[in-house]
Amino acid sequence: MDISSTSDDEIIILRTWALTKFNAEKTGGDPVVPSPNLDTDLVMACDQLVDRLIKAYKNPIQMPINIARYSKLISPKDTGHNEEREVRLLKRCPPGHEGTKLIEIPATILDASSAIITWYLPDALTNATQKEIWVALDLLAPMLKKSVKLDRIWCTNQEWFTPRSQNDVLTPRCVDLSPAWFQQGHENQVDPAVSASLNGASSEDILKAIARPAAIATAALRVMHPEQYWAGLRGFASLGEKARSKELPKMSETLQYWATVFNSLSVICNWETPNHRDHSLIPECFDILTSVGNYSNARISMQWKEIGLPGHGI
């Protein structure tokens, strides 16, 4: 199994070069020469990512919805499962068009204040990057098999996973990875710990396998939301200091290989989801959803915007 090795220096150079290249192309500046310290696959990955970022930036779709007002209207009880409640919310913050608007090319979605609330980047990942994700999924297969439960929690309920067919190479399951994970219900009572999924014998190989895809997603975030990017870096610097001061060797070791400014990563295979809302997110920040695989006719529906997106890309 081939696992690409990516150094900290390469990750930093990739993030910086992506931002520099994006700014140059946005303003019509001179072409930016790639660093000789990046291998061909990383250069091609950055080129393709920035191409989609530029195309999305130059294709803004403005909607009359006020995202700040909408965020204040929803409460923890608004899970997204109550269709009547969602209809009432849409009436109070209408998306500005009737029916579902399908977007099939790179685009940014802006609210009434011209704030970008969504970046859609189809085909943002090169074939090489997707292959690296498949390598990581092979390493995660044993954990994926144990992940689904027969319970009422919809995100791990077996009913929402498409049964594996003869041609499938993935186990239809989900698993969470994190270098600093709070036990559910103990967020304010105990220190965070490395997730169980990264405590096994193959944890270092898993972290190395996801390093490049994670770095590419983080490079996209540096362009899309610089404030969130730098806040993430500061958060991980603080986390590293805490791991050292409290003598948490497993966390320190995991942080050495963690290549994204997000503190958790969920891997979900062959999954269909009901309309839902995640209240653990901060309204002013982005999550990144990346889809990989050989499939067709997949749609991501964002009900509160009445928007549908083909399911390939970032």
Long-range contacts (C-beta under 8 A, 24 or more apart in sequence): 1-135, 1-138, 1-139, 2-135, 3-135, 3-205, 3-208, 3-209, 4-41, 4-132, 4-208, 4-209, 4-211, 4-212, 5-208, 6-42, 6-208, 6-211, 6-212, 6-215, 6-259, 9-37, 10-37, 10-38, 10-39, 10-42, 10-215, 11-211, 11-215, 11-218, 11-259, 13-37, 13-38, 14-38, 14-42, 14-45, 14-46, 14-215, 14-216, 14-219, 15-215, 15-218, 15-219, 15-222, 17-46, 18-46, 18-49, 18-50, 18-53, 18-219, 18-220, 18-222, 18-223, 19-219, 19-222, 19-223, 21-46, 21-47, 21-50, 22-50, 22-53, 22-54, 22-57, 22-223, 25-50, 25-54, 26-54, 26-57, 41-126, 41-128, 41-129, 41-212, 42-212, 44-126, 44-128, 45-125, 45-126, 45-128, 45-129, 45-212, 45-216, 46-216, 46-219, 48-123, 48-124, 48-125, 48-126, 49-121, 49-124, 49-125, 49-216, 49-219, 49-220, 49-314, 50-223, 52-106, 52-121, 52-122, 52-123, 52-124, 52-313, 52-314, 53-106, 53-119, 53-121, 53-124, 53-220, 53-223, 53-224, 55-105, 55-106, 56-106, 56-107, 56-108, 56-119, 56-120, 56-121, 57-108, 59-105, 59-106, 59-107, 59-108, 60-107, 60-108, 60-109, 60-110, 60-116, 61-103, 61-107, 61-108, 61-109, 61-110, 62-110, 62-111, 62-112, 62-114, 63-95, 63-96, 63-97, 63-109, 63-110, 63-111, 63-112, 63-305, 64-94, 64-95, 64-96, 64-112, 65-93, 65-94, 65-95, 65-96, 65-111, 65-112, 65-304, 65-305, 66-93, 66-111, 66-112, 66-113, 67-111, 67-113, 67-115, 67-117, 67-283, 68-113, 68-283, 69-93, 70-304, 71-283, 74-277, 76-279, 78-277, 79-276, 79-277, 79-279, 80-274, 80-275, 80-276, 80-277, 80-303, 81-274, 81-275, 81-276, 83-275, 86-275, 86-303, 86-304, 89-304, 90-303, 90-304, 90-306, 93-304, 95-304, 95-305, 95-306, 95-307, 97-306, 98-306, 99-306, 100-301, 100-306, 100-307, 100-308, 101-306, 101-307, 101-308, 102-299, 102-307, 102-308, 102-309, 102-310, 103-307, 103-308, 103-309, 104-309, 104-310, 109-305, 109-307, 116-224, 118-302, 118-305, 118-307, 119-220, 119-224, 119-286, 119-314, 120-309, 120-313, 121-220, 121-313, 121-314, 122-309, 122-310, 122-312, 122-313, 123-312, 123-313, 124-220, 124-313, 124-314, 125-213, 125-216, 125-290, 125-292, 125-313, 125-314, 129-212, 129-213, 129-216, 130-292, 132-209, 132-210, 132-212, 132-213, 133-210, 133-213, 133-292, 134-169, 134-292, 135-209, 136-206, 136-209, 136-210, 136-213, 136-267, 137-170, 137-267, 137-269, 139-202, 139-205, 139-206, 139-209, 140-175, 140-197, 140-206, 140-267, 141-170, 141-171, 143-175, 143-197, 143-200, 144-170, 144-171, 144-173, 144-174, 144-175, 144-267, 144-269, 145-171, 145-173, 146-173, 147-173, 147-174, 147-175, 148-172, 148-173, 148-174, 154-273, 154-274, 154-276, 155-273, 160-271, 160-272, 160-273, 160-274, 161-269, 161-270, 161-271, 161-272, 162-270, 162-271, 162-272, 163-270, 164-270, 168-270, 170-269, 170-270, 171-269, 172-269, 172-270, 172-271, 173-269, 174-266, 174-267, 174-268, 174-269, 174-271, 175-266, 175-267, 176-264, 176-265, 176-266, 176-267, 177-206, 177-210, 177-264, 177-265, 177-266, 177-267, 178-263, 178-264, 178-265, 179-239, 179-251, 179-254, 179-255, 179-258, 179-263, 180-239, 180-251, 180-263, 181-264, 191-242, 191-246, 191-248, 192-239, 192-251, 193-248, 193-250, 193-251, 194-250, 194-251, 194-254, 195-264, 198-254, 199-250, 203-254, 204-253, 204-257, 207-254, 207-257, 207-258, 207-259, 208-257, 210-259, 210-265, 211-257, 211-259, 212-259, 213-290, 214-258, 214-259, 214-260, 214-265, 215-259, 215-260, 217-260, 217-262, 217-288, 217-290, 217-314, 218-259, 218-260, 218-261, 218-262, 220-288, 220-314, 221-261, 221-286, 221-288, 224-286, 225-285, 225-286, 228-261, 228-284, 228-285, 228-286, 229-261, 232-260, 232-261, 232-262, 232-263, 233-261, 235-261, 235-263, 236-261, 236-263, 239-263, 262-287, 262-288, 275-301, 275-303, 288-314, 289-314, 290-314
